[in-house]
Amino acid sequence: MTSSELLDQALVEEATKKSGLVWVGGPGVPARALWHVWHEGAACLVGDGLGEQPLPGLTDGGAAEVTVRSKDKGGRLVAWTAKVVELAPGSEAWTAAVGELKGKRLNAPDGEAMTERWARECRVLRLEPTGAMGELPQGSLAEPPLPSPATTRQAAPAALPRLLLKKRKQR
């Protein structure tokens, strides 16, 4: 490995480790923000189960484009190409990855039983860097939100601001 390749590898690893969120897109699928952990040289993800993040376009043996953002400023730091590897539930690699993911999963509906649910219903993926650094996208890349089963709040009732203001005045 040349010194340039080693520096690229170190940049990918360090940036991805420190960022709690990466943008991942598969062939023909727009990039999506996904939480992950860096474990044994790859970004590990869990998803596609009830209550977990969707992983569309990420297939075992396929390729993915990963863009890493800065944790403090949110700007793009580095883009890299990954090979997608799906881990078999119960395997040694799956158990090690899930051990790391479990500690980072926030607000799990089933607490400690989530690893059993992940084994039954979810996919655990490793995004292994191929060594190819991608070009950082130019421009804002702002797009309308992707379709999702999640819903947003309805508009606030017209009288709500008056009701809130009234409570403040009563104090």
Long-range contacts (C-beta under 8 A, 24 or more apart in sequence): 5-131, 8-131, 8-133, 9-129, 9-131, 11-78, 12-68, 12-78, 12-80, 12-129, 12-133, 13-38, 13-41, 13-129, 15-68, 15-77, 15-78, 16-43, 16-66, 16-68, 16-78, 18-71, 19-68, 19-69, 19-70, 19-71, 19-77, 20-71, 20-104, 21-69, 22-66, 22-67, 22-68, 22-69, 23-66, 23-67, 23-68, 23-69, 24-58, 24-64, 24-65, 24-66, 24-67, 24-82, 24-127, 25-57, 25-64, 25-65, 26-56, 26-57, 26-58, 26-59, 26-62, 26-63, 26-64, 26-65, 26-84, 27-57, 27-62, 27-63, 28-57, 29-56, 29-57, 30-143, 30-146, 31-65, 31-67, 31-141, 32-56, 32-146, 35-104, 36-127, 37-97, 37-100, 37-101, 37-103, 37-104, 39-96, 39-97, 39-100, 39-126, 40-96, 41-128, 41-129, 42-82, 42-85, 42-126, 42-127, 42-128, 42-129, 43-82, 43-126, 43-127, 44-97, 44-100, 44-101, 44-124, 44-125, 44-126, 44-127, 45-101, 45-124, 45-125, 45-127, 46-98, 46-101, 46-105, 46-118, 46-122, 46-123, 46-124, 46-125, 47-122, 47-123, 47-125, 48-121, 48-122, 48-123, 49-117, 49-118, 49-121, 49-122, 49-123, 50-117, 50-121, 51-109, 52-118, 52-122, 54-148, 55-123, 55-125, 58-84, 58-125, 59-84, 59-86, 60-84, 60-85, 60-86, 60-125, 61-85, 63-130, 64-127, 65-134, 66-127, 66-134, 67-134, 67-136, 67-137, 76-136, 76-137, 78-133, 78-136, 79-133, 79-134, 79-135, 79-136, 79-137, 80-129, 80-130, 80-132, 80-133, 80-134, 81-129, 81-130, 81-132, 81-133, 81-134, 82-127, 82-128, 82-129, 82-130, 83-127, 83-128, 83-130, 84-125, 84-126, 84-127, 85-125, 85-126, 85-127, 85-128, 86-123, 86-124, 86-125, 87-124, 87-125, 87-126, 89-118, 89-119, 89-120, 89-124, 90-119, 93-126, 94-119, 94-124, 97-124, 97-126, 98-124
